[in-house]
């Protein structure tokens, strides 16, 4: 859960907006967590800072569909430890 806490804390200021969250169309293929986080950041127009050592060797399934930033990030991080 350390990787989730570090990534979530970097993401928290973006989620603090008081208006309804925008929805984004994600089309992230299955692959490494590092690649998925990069694709997420491009689609969601946010910067994510993480240590390569925290995501090294972690694989994620594809993420396709309409999600808020928070929903998409949670889906990508689910099961990554």
Number of C-alpha atoms within 10 A of each C-alpha: 10 9 16 17 10 14 18 17 11 14 18 11 9 12 13 9 9 6 7 7 13 10 15 16 15 20 15 20 14 15 14 15 21 19 16 23 22 16 16 23 16 13 15 20 11 13 14 14 13 14 11 10 8 17 18 11 12 14 18 21 15 15 19 13 12 14 18 17 24 17 11 21 21 13 15 21 21 13 12 15 11
